[in-house]
């Protein structure tokens, strides 16, 4: 991360969720080094998102990932399979999509448009 970018503060619940997702992906083989040594393509597909509000939170398979702005900036590596992508922000209806990715797929681009809850 560039030195001028301030990381978002993580509370205990967020750290636990991030650690659980990393552990699940590691156990599932998403971070396998065997394919890298042989020069084969990585076993993940890049998820790219853009939309508003940037402060909305993004979860993948019920695991907290970060703000929409952060995911827009850095993306997310998805292992092959079906994933539920959810974006939520206070005062807005949640945005939810099922995405299926296969090994070797091109990056997935999602445009998020949260709708404000009427008064």
The first five atom37 places (N, CA, C, CB, O) and aatype in JSON, in Angstrom:
{
  "aatype": [20, 20, 20, 20, 20, 20, 20, 20, 20, 20, 20, 20, 20, 20, 20, 20, 20, 20, 20, 20, 20, 20, 20, 20, 20, 20, 20, 20, 20, 20, 20, 20, 20, 20, 20, 20, 20, 20, 20, 20, 20, 20, 20, 20, 20, 20, 20, 20, 20, 20, 20, 20, 20, 20, 20, 20, 20, 20, 20, 20, 20, 20, 20, 20, 20, 20, 20, 20, 20, 20, 20, 20, 20, 20, 20, 20, 20, 20, 20, 20, 20, 20, 20, 20, 20, 20, 20, 20, 20, 20, 20, 20, 20, 20, 20, 20, 20, 20, 20, 20, 20, 20, 20, 20, 20, 20, 20, 20, 20, 20, 20, 20, 20, 20, 20, 20, 20, 20, 20],
  "atom_mask": [
    [1, 1, 1, 1, 1],
    [1, 1, 1, 1, 1],
    [1, 1, 1, 1, 1],
    [1, 1, 1, 1, 1],
    [1, 1, 1, 1, 1],
    [1, 1, 1, 1, 1],
    [1, 1, 1, 1, 1],
    [1, 1, 1, 1, 1],
    [1, 1, 1, 1, 1],
    [1, 1, 1, 1, 1],
    [1, 1, 1, 1, 1],
    [1, 1, 1, 1, 1],
    [1, 1, 1, 1, 1],
    [1, 1, 1, 1, 1],
    [1, 1, 1, 1, 1],
    [1, 1, 1, 1, 1],
    [1, 1, 1, 1, 1],
    [1, 1, 1, 1, 1],
    [1, 1, 1, 1, 1],
    [1, 1, 1, 1, 1],
    [1, 1, 1, 1, 1],
    [1, 1, 1, 1, 1],
    [1, 1, 1, 1, 1],
    [1, 1, 1, 1, 1],
    [1, 1, 1, 1, 1],
    [1, 1, 1, 1, 1],
    [1, 1, 1, 1, 1],
    [1, 1, 1, 1, 1],
    [1, 1, 1, 1, 1],
    [1, 1, 1, 1, 1],
    [1, 1, 1, 1, 1],
    [1, 1, 1, 1, 1],
    [1, 1, 1, 1, 1],
    [1, 1, 1, 1, 1],
    [1, 1, 1, 1, 1],
    [1, 1, 1, 1, 1],
    [1, 1, 1, 1, 1],
    [1, 1, 1, 1, 1],
    [1, 1, 1, 1, 1],
    [1, 1, 1, 1, 1],
    [1, 1, 1, 1, 1],
    [1, 1, 1, 1, 1],
    [1, 1, 1, 1, 1],
    [1, 1, 1, 1, 1],
    [1, 1, 1, 1, 1],
    [1, 1, 1, 1, 1],
    [1, 1, 1, 1, 1],
    [1, 1, 1, 1, 1],
    [1, 1, 1, 1, 1],
    [1, 1, 1, 1, 1],
    [1, 1, 1, 1, 1],
    [1, 1, 1, 1, 1],
    [1, 1, 1, 1, 1],
    [1, 1, 1, 1, 1],
    [1, 1, 1, 1, 1],
    [1, 1, 1, 1, 1],
    [1, 1, 1, 1, 1],
    [1, 1, 1, 1, 1],
    [1, 1, 1, 1, 1],
    [1, 1, 1, 1, 1],
    [1, 1, 1, 1, 1],
    [1, 1, 1, 1, 1],
    [1, 1, 1, 1, 1],
    [1, 1, 1, 1, 1],
    [1, 1, 1, 1, 1],
    [1, 1, 1, 1, 1],
    [1, 1, 1, 1, 1],
    [1, 1, 1, 1, 1],
    [1, 1, 1, 1, 1],
    [1, 1, 1, 1, 1],
    [1, 1, 1, 1, 1],
    [1, 1, 1, 1, 1],
    [1, 1, 1, 1, 1],
    [1, 1, 1, 1, 1],
    [1, 1, 1, 1, 1],
    [1, 1, 1, 1, 1],
    [1, 1, 1, 1, 1],
    [1, 1, 1, 1, 1],
    [1, 1, 1, 1, 1],
    [1, 1, 1, 1, 1],
    [1, 1, 1, 1, 1],
    [1, 1, 1, 1, 1],
    [1, 1, 1, 1, 1],
    [1, 1, 1, 1, 1],
    [1, 1, 1, 1, 1],
    [1, 1, 1, 1, 1],
    [1, 1, 1, 1, 1],
    [1, 1, 1, 1, 1],
    [1, 1, 1, 1, 1],
    [1, 1, 1, 1, 1],
    [1, 1, 1, 1, 1],
    [1, 1, 1, 1, 1],
    [1, 1, 1, 1, 1],
    [1, 1, 1, 1, 1],
    [1, 1, 1, 1, 1],
    [1, 1, 1, 1, 1],
    [1, 1, 1, 1, 1],
    [1, 1, 1, 1, 1],
    [1, 1, 1, 1, 1],
    [1, 1, 1, 1, 1],
    [1, 1, 1, 1, 1],
    [1, 1, 1, 1, 1],
    [1, 1, 1, 1, 1],
    [1, 1, 1, 1, 1],
    [1, 1, 1, 1, 1],
    [1, 1, 1, 1, 1],
    [1, 1, 1, 1, 1],
    [1, 1, 1, 1, 1],
    [1, 1, 1, 1, 1],
    [1, 1, 1, 1, 1],
    [1, 1, 1, 1, 1],
    [1, 1, 1, 1, 1],
    [1, 1, 1, 1, 1],
    [1, 1, 1, 1, 1],
    [1, 1, 1, 1, 1],
    [1, 1, 1, 1, 1],
    [1, 1, 1, 1, 1],
    [1, 1, 1, 1, 1],
    [1, 1, 1, 1, 1]
  ],
  "atom_positions": [
    [[0.85, -1.17, 0.0], [0.0, 0.0, 0.0], [0.89, 1.23, 0.0], [-0.97, 0.0, 1.22], [1.87, 1.28, 0.75]],
    [[0.58, 2.23, -0.84], [1.39, 3.44, -0.87], [1.4, 4.12, 0.49], [0.88, 4.41, -1.94], [0.41, 4.03, 1.22]],
    [[2.5, 4.81, 0.86], [2.61, 5.39, 2.19], [1.58, 6.48, 2.46], [3.99, 5.95, 2.38], [1.26, 6.74, 3.62]],
    [[1.05, 7.14, 1.43], [0.09, 8.21, 1.66], [-1.34, 7.71, 1.84], [0.14, 9.18, 0.51], [-2.23, 8.5, 2.16]],
    [[-1.57, 6.41, 1.64], [-2.91, 5.85, 1.8], [-3.04, 5.33, 3.23], [-3.18, 4.71, 0.77], [-2.27, 4.48, 3.68]],
    [[-4.02, 5.86, 3.93], [-4.24, 5.46, 5.32], [-5.16, 4.25, 5.35], [-4.85, 6.63, 6.14], [-6.26, 4.31, 4.8]],
    [[-4.75, 3.14, 5.97], [-5.62, 1.97, 6.02], [-6.84, 2.26, 6.89], [-4.84, 0.75, 6.56], [-6.79, 3.05, 7.83]],
    [[-7.93, 1.6, 6.55], [-9.15, 1.75, 7.34], [-8.94, 1.04, 8.67], [-10.39, 1.18, 6.6], [-8.37, -0.05, 8.72]],
    [[-9.41, 1.65, 9.77], [-9.27, 0.98, 11.05], [-10.14, -0.27, 11.08], [-9.65, 1.93, 12.21], [-11.26, -0.28, 10.57]],
    [[-9.61, -1.32, 11.68], [-10.36, -2.57, 11.78], [-10.66, -2.85, 13.25], [-9.58, -3.75, 11.14], [-9.77, -2.79, 14.09]],
    [[-11.91, -3.15, 13.53], [-12.23, -3.55, 14.88], [-12.01, -5.06, 15.02], [-13.69, -3.15, 15.25], [-11.63, -5.72, 14.05]],
    [[-12.25, -5.58, 16.18], [-11.99, -7.0, 16.46], [-12.82, -7.9, 15.55], [-12.29, -7.32, 17.94], [-12.33, -8.92, 15.06]],
    [[-14.09, -7.54, 15.33], [-14.96, -8.36, 14.48], [-14.47, -8.37, 13.04], [-16.41, -7.83, 14.53], [-14.48, -9.42, 12.39]],
    [[-14.02, -7.22, 12.54], [-13.52, -7.14, 11.17], [-12.25, -7.96, 11.0], [-13.27, -5.68, 10.78], [-12.09, -8.67, 10.01]],
    [[-11.34, -7.86, 11.98], [-10.09, -8.63, 11.91], [-10.4, -10.12, 11.91], [-9.16, -8.28, 13.08], [-9.79, -10.89, 11.16]],
    [[-11.34, -10.54, 12.76], [-11.7, -11.95, 12.84], [-12.3, -12.43, 11.53], [-12.67, -12.2, 13.99], [-12.0, -13.54, 11.08]],
    [[-13.15, -11.6, 10.92], [-13.77, -11.98, 9.65], [-12.71, -12.08, 8.55], [-14.85, -10.96, 9.25], [-12.74, -13.02, 7.75]],
    [[-11.78, -11.12, 8.49], [-10.73, -11.14, 7.48], [-9.84, -12.38, 7.67], [-9.89, -9.85, 7.54], [-9.46, -13.03, 6.69]],
    [[-9.5, -12.68, 8.91], [-8.67, -13.85, 9.19], [-9.41, -15.14, 8.81], [-8.27, -13.89, 10.67], [-8.8, -16.06, 8.27]],
    [[-10.71, -15.2, 9.1], [-11.49, -16.39, 8.76], [-11.55, -16.58, 7.25], [-12.91, -16.28, 9.33], [-11.46, -17.71, 6.76]],
    [[-11.71, -15.49, 6.51], [-11.76, -15.6, 5.05], [-10.42, -16.06, 4.5], [-12.17, -14.24, 4.42], [-10.36, -16.93, 3.62]],
    [[-9.33, -15.49, 5.01], [-8.01, -15.91, 4.58], [-7.8, -17.39, 4.87], [-6.92, -15.07, 5.28], [-7.3, -18.13, 4.02]],
    [[-8.18, -17.83, 6.07], [-8.01, -19.24, 6.45], [-8.84, -20.15, 5.54], [-8.41, -19.45, 7.91], [-8.37, -21.21, 5.12]],
    [[-10.08, -19.73, 5.23], [-10.94, -20.53, 4.37], [-10.37, -20.61, 2.96], [-12.37, -19.95, 4.34], [-10.38, -21.68, 2.34]],
    [[-9.86, -19.49, 2.44], [-9.29, -19.5, 1.1], [-8.01, -20.32, 1.06], [-9.01, -18.07, 0.64], [-7.77, -21.03, 0.09]],
    [[-7.2, -20.23, 2.11], [-5.95, -20.99, 2.16], [-6.26, -22.48, 2.21], [-5.11, -20.58, 3.38], [-5.65, -23.28, 1.5]],
    [[-7.24, -22.85, 3.06], [-7.61, -24.26, 3.17], [-8.21, -24.78, 1.87], [-8.59, -24.46, 4.32], [-8.04, -25.95, 1.53]],
    [[-8.91, -23.91, 1.14], [-9.54, -24.31, -0.1], [-8.59, -24.34, -1.29], [-10.68, -23.41, -0.4], [-8.99, -24.71, -2.39]],
    [[-7.36, -23.94, -1.08], [-6.37, -24.0, -2.16], [-6.26, -22.74, -2.98], [-6.7, -25.13, -3.05], [-5.58, -22.73, -4.01]],
    [[-6.92, -21.65, -2.57], [-6.87, -20.41, -3.35], [-5.45, -19.85, -3.4], [-7.83, -19.37, -2.77], [-5.1, -19.13, -4.33]],
    [[-4.64, -20.16, -2.39], [-3.29, -19.63, -2.34], [-2.25, -20.71, -2.61], [-3.04, -18.97, -0.99], [-1.13, -20.64, -2.11]],
    [[-2.61, -21.7, -3.38], [-1.7, -22.79, -3.68], [-0.47, -22.28, -4.43], [-2.41, -23.88, -4.5], [-0.6, -21.51, -5.39]],
    [[0.69, -22.7, -4.0], [1.93, -22.3, -4.67], [2.36, -23.31, -5.72], [3.03, -22.12, -3.65], [3.26, -23.02, -6.5]],
    [[1.75, -24.48, -5.76], [2.17, -25.51, -6.7], [2.0, -25.04, -8.14], [1.37, -26.8, -6.47], [2.88, -25.26, -8.96]],
    [[0.88, -24.39, -8.45], [0.64, -23.91, -9.81], [1.57, -22.78, -10.19], [-0.79, -23.46, -9.96], [1.95, -22.66, -11.35]],
    [[1.95, -21.95, -9.23], [2.83, -20.81, -9.52], [4.21, -21.28, -9.94], [2.94, -19.9, -8.3], [4.81, -20.68, -10.83]],
    [[4.72, -22.34, -9.32], [6.06, -22.81, -9.64], [6.11, -23.36, -11.07], [6.5, -23.89, -8.63], [7.13, -23.26, -11.74]],
    [[5.01, -23.93, -11.53], [4.98, -24.52, -12.86], [4.67, -23.48, -13.93], [3.96, -25.64, -12.92], [4.68, -23.8, -15.12]],
    [[4.39, -22.23, -13.52], [4.11, -21.18, -14.48], [2.67, -21.16, -14.96], [5.0, -21.33, -15.65], [2.36, -20.45, -15.92]],
    [[1.78, -21.91, -14.32], [0.38, -21.9, -14.72], [-0.3, -20.64, -14.17], [-0.35, -23.18, -14.23], [0.19, -20.04, -13.22]],
    [[-1.44, -20.25, -14.76], [-2.12, -19.04, -14.3], [-2.63, -19.2, -12.87], [-3.29, -18.69, -15.23], [-2.85, -20.33, -12.42]],
    [[-2.8, -18.09, -12.15], [-3.29, -18.17, -10.77], [-4.7, -18.74, -10.73], [-3.26, -16.8, -10.1], [-5.45, -18.64, -11.7]],
    [[-5.05, -19.33, -9.6], [-6.36, -19.95, -9.44], [-7.4, -18.97, -8.92], [-6.26, -21.13, -8.52], [-8.37, -19.4, -8.28]],
    [[-7.24, -17.7, -9.15], [-8.23, -16.72, -8.72], [-8.63, -15.84, -9.91], [-7.68, -15.85, -7.57], [-7.92, -15.75, -10.91]],
    [[-9.78, -15.22, -9.76], [-10.29, -14.28, -10.76], [-10.47, -12.94, -10.06], [-11.64, -14.79, -11.42], [-11.0, -12.89, -8.95]],
    [[-10.04, -11.88, -10.7], [-10.13, -10.55, -10.11], [-11.56, -10.03, -10.15], [-9.19, -9.58, -10.84], [-12.21, -10.06, -11.2]],
    [[-12.05, -9.56, -9.01], [-13.35, -8.89, -8.92], [-13.08, -7.4, -8.81], [-14.18, -9.42, -7.69], [-12.38, -6.96, -7.91]],
    [[-13.65, -6.63, -9.73], [-13.53, -5.17, -9.72], [-14.91, -4.59, -9.55], [-12.86, -4.65, -11.02], [-15.86, -5.06, -10.17]],
    [[-15.04, -3.57, -8.71], [-16.33, -2.94, -8.46], [-16.18, -1.44, -8.5], [-16.89, -3.39, -7.1], [-15.12, -0.89, -8.21]],
    [[-17.27, -0.77, -8.88], [-17.31, 0.68, -8.77], [-18.75, 1.06, -8.46], [-16.8, 1.38, -10.08], [-19.68, 0.33, -8.81]],
    [[-18.94, 2.19, -7.82], [-20.28, 2.63, -7.49], [-20.3, 3.63, -6.35], [-21.14, 1.45, -7.15], [-19.26, 4.15, -5.93]],
    [[-21.5, 3.87, -5.86], [-21.71, 4.85, -4.8], [-22.67, 4.27, -3.77], [-22.26, 6.18, -5.38], [-23.49, 3.43, -4.14]],
    [[-22.61, 4.66, -2.52], [-21.6, 5.52, -1.92], [-20.31, 4.75, -1.66], [-22.13, 6.13, -0.61], [-20.34, 3.55, -1.37]],
    [[-19.2, 5.43, -1.76], [-17.89, 4.78, -1.58], [-17.69, 4.22, -0.18], [-16.79, 5.76, -1.89], [-16.89, 3.31, 0.02]],
    [[-18.44, 4.76, 0.8], [-18.3, 4.28, 2.18], [-19.07, 2.99, 2.44], [-18.78, 5.35, 3.15], [-18.96, 2.42, 3.52]],
    [[-19.85, 2.52, 1.46], [-20.59, 1.27, 1.62], [-19.63, 0.12, 1.92], [-21.43, 0.97, 0.36], [-18.47, 0.16, 1.51]],
    [[-20.12, -0.89, 2.61], [-19.28, -2.04, 2.94], [-19.56, -3.19, 1.97], [-19.53, -2.5, 4.39], [-20.69, -3.39, 1.53]],
    [[-18.51, -3.93, 1.65], [-18.59, -5.05, 0.72], [-18.32, -6.34, 1.49], [-17.58, -4.88, -0.46], [-17.35, -6.44, 2.24]],
    [[-19.19, -7.32, 1.29], [-18.96, -8.66, 1.83], [-19.0, -9.66, 0.68], [-20.0, -9.02, 2.93], [-19.77, -9.49, -0.27]],
    [[-18.18, -10.69, 0.78], [-18.17, -11.78, -0.18], [-18.4, -13.06, 0.6], [-16.81, -11.83, -1.0], [-17.64, -13.39, 1.51]],
    [[-19.44, -13.77, 0.24], [-19.8, -15.01, 0.94], [-19.9, -14.77, 2.45], [-18.76, -16.11, 0.65], [-19.4, -15.57, 3.25]],
    [[-20.54, -13.67, 2.83], [-20.79, -13.27, 4.21], [-19.51, -12.95, 4.99], [-21.55, -14.37, 4.92], [-19.53, -12.93, 6.22]],
    [[-18.42, -12.71, 4.3], [-17.16, -12.32, 4.94], [-16.87, -10.86, 4.58], [-15.99, -13.25, 4.5], [-16.83, -10.51, 3.4]],
    [[-16.67, -10.03, 5.59], [-16.4, -8.61, 5.37], [-15.1, -8.44, 4.6], [-16.33, -7.85, 6.71], [-14.09, -9.05, 4.93]],
    [[-15.14, -7.6, 3.54], [-13.95, -7.35, 2.73], [-13.41, -5.95, 2.98], [-14.27, -7.53, 1.25], [-12.21, -5.77, 3.16]],
    [[-14.29, -4.94, 3.01], [-13.87, -3.56, 3.22], [-14.86, -2.61, 2.58], [-12.46, -3.32, 2.65], [-15.97, -3.0, 2.2]],
    [[-14.46, -1.36, 2.47], [-15.34, -0.35, 1.87], [-15.38, -0.53, 0.36], [-14.87, 1.07, 2.24], [-14.47, -1.12, -0.23]],
    [[-16.43, -0.03, -0.25], [-16.54, -0.06, -1.7], [-15.38, 0.7, -2.34], [-17.89, 0.55, -2.16], [-14.86, 0.29, -3.37]],
    [[-14.97, 1.81, -1.71], [-13.83, 2.58, -2.23], [-12.57, 1.73, -2.25], [-13.61, 3.86, -1.39], [-11.79, 1.78, -3.2]],
    [[-12.35, 0.96, -1.21], [-11.15, 0.11, -1.12], [-11.19, -1.0, -2.17], [-11.03, -0.51, 0.3], [-10.18, -1.29, -2.82]],
    [[-12.37, -1.63, -2.34], [-12.5, -2.69, -3.33], [-12.34, -2.1, -4.74], [-13.85, -3.41, -3.19], [-11.76, -2.74, -5.61]],
    [[-12.87, -0.89, -4.96], [-12.7, -0.22, -6.25], [-11.22, -0.01, -6.53], [-13.45, 1.14, -6.28], [-10.76, -0.22, -7.65]],
    [[-10.48, 0.41, -5.52], [-9.06, 0.72, -5.67], [-8.21, -0.54, -5.88], [-8.56, 1.47, -4.47], [-7.33, -0.55, -6.73]],
    [[-8.48, -1.59, -5.1], [-7.57, -2.75, -5.09], [-8.15, -4.03, -5.68], [-7.15, -3.03, -3.69], [-7.4, -4.93, -6.07]],
    [[-9.47, -4.14, -5.77], [-10.09, -5.37, -6.25], [-10.05, -6.47, -5.21], [-9.41, -5.84, -7.53], [-9.54, -6.29, -4.1]],
    [[-10.6, -7.62, -5.58], [-10.65, -8.79, -4.7], [-10.33, -10.01, -5.55], [-12.05, -8.94, -3.99], [-10.82, -10.12, -6.68]],
    [[-9.53, -10.92, -5.05], [-9.22, -12.17, -5.74], [-10.23, -13.22, -5.32], [-7.75, -12.64, -5.44], [-10.3, -13.59, -4.14]],
    [[-11.01, -13.71, -6.27], [-12.02, -14.74, -6.0], [-11.53, -16.1, -6.48], [-13.36, -14.38, -6.67], [-11.07, -16.23, -7.62]],
    [[-11.61, -17.11, -5.63], [-11.31, -18.47, -6.1], [-12.46, -18.94, -7.0], [-11.1, -19.46, -4.9], [-13.57, -18.41, -6.9]],
    [[-12.22, -19.91, -7.87], [-13.31, -20.42, -8.72], [-14.49, -20.9, -7.88], [-12.81, -21.56, -9.61], [-14.31, -21.44, -6.78]],
    [[-15.68, -20.7, -8.41], [-16.9, -21.12, -7.72], [-17.95, -20.03, -7.73], [-16.59, -21.53, -6.28], [-17.79, -19.0, -8.4]],
    [[-19.02, -20.26, -6.98], [-20.13, -19.31, -6.88], [-19.93, -18.48, -5.62], [-21.51, -20.03, -6.86], [-19.64, -19.01, -4.55]],
    [[-20.11, -17.17, -5.76], [-19.91, -16.25, -4.64], [-21.05, -15.26, -4.56], [-18.57, -15.5, -4.77], [-21.54, -14.77, -5.58]],
    [[-21.49, -14.96, -3.34], [-22.51, -13.93, -3.1], [-21.79, -12.65, -2.72], [-23.53, -14.37, -1.98], [-21.07, -12.6, -1.73]],
    [[-22.0, -11.6, -3.53], [-21.4, -10.29, -3.3], [-22.51, -9.38, -2.76], [-20.76, -9.7, -4.63], [-23.55, -9.23, -3.39]],
    [[-22.28, -8.78, -1.6], [-23.27, -7.9, -0.98], [-22.62, -6.56, -0.67], [-23.86, -8.53, 0.3], [-21.5, -6.51, -0.16]],
    [[-23.34, -5.48, -0.98], [-22.88, -4.12, -0.68], [-23.98, -3.46, 0.13], [-22.55, -3.3, -1.99], [-25.15, -3.47, -0.26]],
    [[-23.59, -2.87, 1.28], [-24.57, -2.25, 2.17], [-24.07, -0.91, 2.67], [-24.87, -3.18, 3.36], [-22.87, -0.7, 2.85]],
    [[-25.02, 0.01, 2.88], [-24.71, 1.32, 3.45], [-25.93, 1.79, 4.24], [-24.32, 2.37, 2.33], [-27.06, 1.53, 3.83]],
    [[-25.7, 2.48, 5.36], [-26.83, 2.99, 6.13], [-27.72, 3.88, 5.26], [-26.34, 3.77, 7.35], [-27.22, 4.69, 4.47]],
    [[-29.04, 3.72, 5.42], [-29.98, 4.54, 4.68], [-30.21, 4.1, 3.25], [-29.51, 5.94, 4.68], [-30.86, 4.8, 2.48]],
    [[-29.67, 2.92, 2.87], [-29.81, 2.4, 1.51], [-30.27, 0.95, 1.56], [-28.48, 2.52, 0.73], [-29.99, 0.22, 2.51]],
    [[-30.99, 0.54, 0.51], [-31.32, -0.87, 0.38], [-30.04, -1.63, 0.03], [-32.43, -1.1, -0.71], [-29.21, -1.1, -0.71]],
    [[-29.85, -2.85, 0.55], [-28.65, -3.62, 0.2], [-28.65, -4.03, -1.27], [-28.54, -4.87, 1.1], [-29.71, -4.19, -1.88]],
    [[-27.46, -4.19, -1.82], [-27.25, -4.63, -3.2], [-26.62, -6.0, -3.11], [-26.34, -3.62, -4.02], [-25.66, -6.2, -2.37]],
    [[-27.16, -6.97, -3.87], [-26.74, -8.35, -3.71], [-26.69, -9.03, -5.09], [-27.69, -9.12, -2.75], [-27.63, -8.91, -5.87]],
    [[-25.6, -9.75, -5.37], [-25.46, -10.48, -6.64], [-24.77, -11.82, -6.39], [-24.65, -9.64, -7.69], [-23.91, -11.95, -5.52]],
    [[-25.18, -12.81, -7.18], [-24.46, -14.08, -7.22], [-23.55, -14.05, -8.44], [-25.45, -15.31, -7.28], [-23.98, -13.7, -9.54]],
    [[-22.29, -14.4, -8.24], [-21.29, -14.4, -9.31], [-20.64, -15.77, -9.34], [-20.23, -13.27, -9.11], [-20.21, -16.29, -8.31]],
    [[-20.57, -16.36, -10.52], [-19.87, -17.63, -10.67], [-18.63, -17.39, -11.51], [-20.79, -18.73, -11.31], [-18.72, -16.85, -12.62]],
    [[-17.47, -17.8, -10.99], [-16.22, -17.63, -11.73], [-15.56, -18.99, -11.93], [-15.27, -16.65, -10.99], [-15.66, -19.89, -11.09]],
    [[-14.88, -19.1, -13.06], [-14.14, -20.32, -13.38], [-12.67, -19.97, -13.54], [-14.69, -20.99, -14.66], [-12.33, -18.84, -13.88]],
    [[-11.82, -20.92, -13.3], [-10.38, -20.73, -13.46], [-10.1, -20.2, -14.86], [-9.61, -22.05, -13.19], [-10.54, -20.8, -15.84]],
    [[-9.37, -19.11, -14.97], [-9.03, -18.54, -16.27], [-10.01, -17.5, -16.78], [-8.91, -19.62, -17.26], [-9.77, -16.9, -17.83]],
    [[-11.12, -17.27, -16.06], [-12.07, -16.23, -16.48], [-11.41, -14.86, -16.46], [-13.32, -16.24, -15.57], [-10.48, -14.63, -15.69]],
    [[-11.9, -13.94, -17.31], [-11.4, -12.56, -17.25], [-11.91, -11.89, -15.98], [-11.84, -11.75, -18.51], [-12.82, -12.42, -15.33]],
    [[-11.36, -10.74, -15.6], [-11.84, -10.04, -14.4], [-13.35, -9.78, -14.48], [-11.08, -8.71, -14.22], [-13.89, -9.5, -15.54]],
    [[-14.0, -9.87, -13.32], [-15.43, -9.6, -13.21], [-15.58, -8.14, -12.81], [-16.12, -10.55, -12.17], [-14.98, -7.69, -11.83]],
    [[-16.37, -7.38, -13.57], [-16.61, -5.97, -13.28], [-18.07, -5.81, -12.86], [-16.29, -5.06, -14.52], [-18.98, -6.17, -13.6]],
    [[-18.3, -5.26, -11.65], [-19.65, -5.02, -11.15], [-19.84, -3.53, -10.89], [-19.92, -5.83, -9.87], [-19.0, -2.89, -10.26]],
    [[-20.95, -2.98, -11.38], [-21.32, -1.6, -11.12], [-22.41, -1.61, -10.06], [-21.79, -0.87, -12.42], [-23.45, -2.25, -10.24]],
    [[-22.18, -0.91, -8.96], [-23.09, -0.91, -7.82], [-23.83, 0.42, -7.76], [-22.33, -1.17, -6.51], [-23.21, 1.49, -7.77]],
    [[-25.14, 0.35, -7.69], [-25.95, 1.56, -7.53], [-26.91, 1.31, -6.38], [-26.73, 1.92, -8.86], [-27.99, 0.75, -6.56]],
    [[-26.5, 1.75, -5.19], [-27.38, 1.58, -4.03], [-28.52, 2.59, -4.11], [-26.59, 1.76, -2.71], [-28.32, 3.74, -4.49]],
    [[-29.71, 2.14, -3.75], [-30.9, 2.98, -3.78], [-31.22, 3.41, -2.35], [-32.12, 2.24, -4.43], [-31.32, 2.58, -1.44]],
    [[-31.38, 4.73, -2.17], [-31.69, 5.27, -0.85], [-33.07, 4.83, -0.41], [-31.59, 6.81, -0.84], [-34.0, 4.76, -1.22]],
    [[-33.21, 4.53, 0.88], [-34.49, 4.19, 1.46], [-35.31, 5.48, 1.56], [-34.32, 3.5, 2.86], [-34.83, 6.46, 2.13]],
    [[-36.53, 5.49, 1.01], [-37.32, 6.73, 1.1], [-37.7, 7.05, 2.54], [-38.58, 6.62, 0.23], [-37.84, 6.15, 3.37]],
    [[-37.87, 8.32, 2.82], [-38.25, 8.75, 4.18], [-39.65, 8.36, 4.49], [-38.1, 10.24, 4.34], [-40.14, 8.63, 5.59]]
  ]
}
